[in-house]
Amino acid sequence: MIYPTRRAIMMMAIGAPVALLIGLVSPGYWAVGGGWVALVLGLSLLDAFIGPSRARAVLSLETPGVLGIAGRGVMTVRAAFERSAPRSAEIAIETNERLTIQPDRMTARFTGQDASATADLTPLRRGEGEISTLWLRWRGPLGLVWKQIRERPARKIPITPNIQAIKDEAIRMFSREAMFGIKSQLETGDGSEFHALRELVGGMDPRTIDWKQSAKHSKLLAKEFRTERNHPIIFAIDTGRLMCDPLLGVPRIDRALNAALLLAYVSLKLGDRAGLFGFDAKPRLFSGVLSGAGAFPMLQRVAARLDYSSEETNYTLGLTQLGSALERRSLVVVFTDFADSTSAELMLENVARLLRKHLVLFVVLRDEELETIALREPKTADDVSRAVTAEALMREREVVATRLRRLGAHLVDAPAERLGPELISAYLDLKRRDLM
């Protein structure tokens, strides 16, 4: 696109009254006005032809691979011309509603044929941010026309929960359990996979002595075990209406993803495999089972694709499809929410079906707001009504939790702020007890 600058418009605007004044004073010189207009148009056309060509301009974009909520990132826009370049150019950027950019208009000054400009990206909510449109414009040598190009890179940036603070706490927990699952274990019950025989030394458990091999070699030999690795861990995350309601100001689904990514980080470090499964009215995505610490960024990008939903959760369709997709016995960590025991009937039925083959760890977010309402001293009739309703809802949730335990599911019932560490503790306990 080529269009006039403010300078060209001002020259046109100044020429009109001057031409009118000349026409009034000397009517014979009326053609001067037309000549002025033609002169400005001619200079503008000349400016459009002699300046750097739009076809020679190339835009490139560098963005962060992943952004975390409450974090920031830097985006760099580079402009290059194959031949002559202008002295400076203006860059404008458009993003979707999940990102803000500061500044959204920048000036790039060319040194040779290249120039670059940077801007700060701030995520507003979890999901996929997008750099949708880039504009680059520059003036011609005479300053009479703008030359502009527009590109639509549609660059997507996954926006994930910011787990850095809680990850540090998990790493501290992980370091306290550092020997578990990584080094050979001498303690009985801490491992199921035979590793090696070694000569019995002081401090070792006598129950690990292999009497047959000891008799054969004429010395006491003890067995070393290590925890079996490579277990599939699937995070089944409900993205339906109830999970999108806020808990202490943060949507439940964001808290669930925070804890899921945290446990995925630890489990991948321990040699297990992890995958994400999202569902509401129907299954939304399944990442497959990934292994190795290098797979964690991929899980973060997949988590960003789990969007908020206003639909009711279909447990039959979601959990049935998950069960059919899993060929090997897996640890299925279910993140969901329920209002009462009646609405949870279908969930219980499908969890029972899943338990026939898999180990299920059910995560219950403790509703501290509900507990506060139930325990608050009532002062009015409305307070009494709210407290009774809250108490009834808490009782219903406890009924569902009890039924889940009777079915054989393991539960994590934790406050929102402690969900990640509590989930890691439950996972390590399952490994220690050899239930996986």
Summary of the structure (lengths in Angstrom):
residues: 436
radius of gyration: 33.1
end to end distance: 63.0
largest distance: 128.7
contacts: 1379
relative contact order: 0.09
helix: 40%
strand: 30%
